[in-house]
Amino acid sequence: QVQLEESGGGLVQAGDSLRLSCAASGHIDNSHNIGWFRQAPGKDREFVAAIKWSGRDTMYAESVKGRFTISTDNVKSMLYLQMLSLKPEDTAVYYCAADLRRYLPIGTVSQSYQFWGQGTQVTVSS
């Protein structure tokens, strides 16, 4: 079991930066994967980025590659998403998600993740 709590969302202008944080409490270790998804109004939840808790492997959606960076701080049990050059199309609720099945490749579909946070709103104005 793991509990996830996101923070750091807000209203920014296009081109601005924002860093999202996700506090993970409970048992999570280097065999697990953790990531970020987002859901815009009227759209399906989509994969953004994910990382092995060890920090060794990462995966990004094409739409954010080169602009977003995912990272972990295992000592603080934190997951981060640094977002640069934000665009209006990045507007969504961002969710932190954990896959606690052991030693699996990083998944890019929401069904791969068993635990979810409540989400944090990111709004990018043009």
ZAMARGU-4260 file (C-alpha; in steps of 0.2 Angstrom, whole numbers, plus 5000, padded with zeros to 4 digits):
<rodrens>
0) 5000/5000/5000 | 5006/5018/4997 | 4997/5035/4999 | 5001/5048/4986 | 4998/5067/4988
5) 5002/5079/4974 | 5006/5098/4976 | 5013/5112/4966 | 4999/5115/4953 | 4993/5132/4949
10) 4989/5146/4936 | 5004/5151/4925 | 5007/5159/4908 | 5013/5150/4892 | 5031/5149/4893
15) 5032/5148/4912 | 5039/5134/4922 | 5031/5124/4937 | 5037/5110/4948 | 5025/5097/4954
20) 5028/5086/4969 | 5021/5070/4975 | 5024/5064/4993 | 5023/5045/4994 | 5020/5037/5011
25) 5020/5018/5014 | 5030/5005/5006 | 5038/5009/4990 | 5055/5003/4984 | 5067/5002/4969
30) 5057/4987/4961 | 5042/4999/4959 | 5037/5012/4946 | 5030/5029/4949 | 5024/5042/4937
35) 5013/5056/4932 | 4997/5056/4921 | 4985/5071/4917 | 4967/5073/4912 | 4961/5088/4903
40) 4942/5092/4903 | 4933/5081/4891 | 4948/5070/4888 | 4954/5053/4893 | 4968/5052/4906
45) 4985/5052/4897 | 5002/5046/4902 | 5015/5060/4905 | 5030/5053/4912 | 5036/5039/4923
50) 5052/5033/4932 | 5058/5018/4942 | 5059/5022/4960 | 5077/5019/4959 | 5078/5034/4947
55) 5088/5023/4934 | 5075/5023/4920 | 5063/5036/4914 | 5049/5037/4900 | 5041/5052/4893
60) 5026/5055/4882 | 5031/5063/4866 | 5021/5079/4869 | 5032/5083/4884 | 5049/5076/4880
65) 5062/5089/4881 | 5051/5100/4892 | 5047/5090/4907 | 5059/5081/4918 | 5053/5067/4931
70) 5064/5063/4946 | 5063/5055/4963 | 5071/5059/4980 | 5071/5042/4989 | 5077/5049/5005
75) 5062/5061/5006 | 5050/5049/4997 | 5046/5062/4984 | 5042/5062/4966 | 5044/5077/4956
80) 5039/5084/4938 | 5049/5099/4933 | 5039/5107/4918 | 5047/5120/4907 | 5040/5130/4892
85) 5022/5126/4897 | 5009/5127/4884 | 4990/5130/4885 | 4988/5112/4880 | 4997/5106/4896
90) 4982/5112/4906 | 4975/5097/4915 | 4973/5089/4932 | 4990/5080/4935 | 4990/5064/4945
95) 5004/5055/4953 | 5002/5036/4951 | 5012/5021/4958 | 5014/5003/4951 | 5019/4992/4966
100) 5020/4976/4955 | 5039/4971/4957 | 5052/4973/4943 | 5041/4976/4928 | 5045/4988/4914
105) 5038/5006/4916 | 5020/5006/4910 | 5012/5020/4900 | 4994/5016/4902 | 4984/5020/4918
110) 4979/5002/4920 | 4997/4998/4925 | 4995/5009/4941 | 4986/5003/4956 | 4988/5018/4967
115) 4983/5036/4963 | 4984/5053/4971 | 4969/5066/4971 | 4977/5077/4958 | 4983/5094/4956
120) 4977/5107/4944 | 4989/5115/4931 | 4982/5129/4921 | 4992/5137/4907 | 4985/5153/4900
125) 4990/5159/4883
</rodrens>
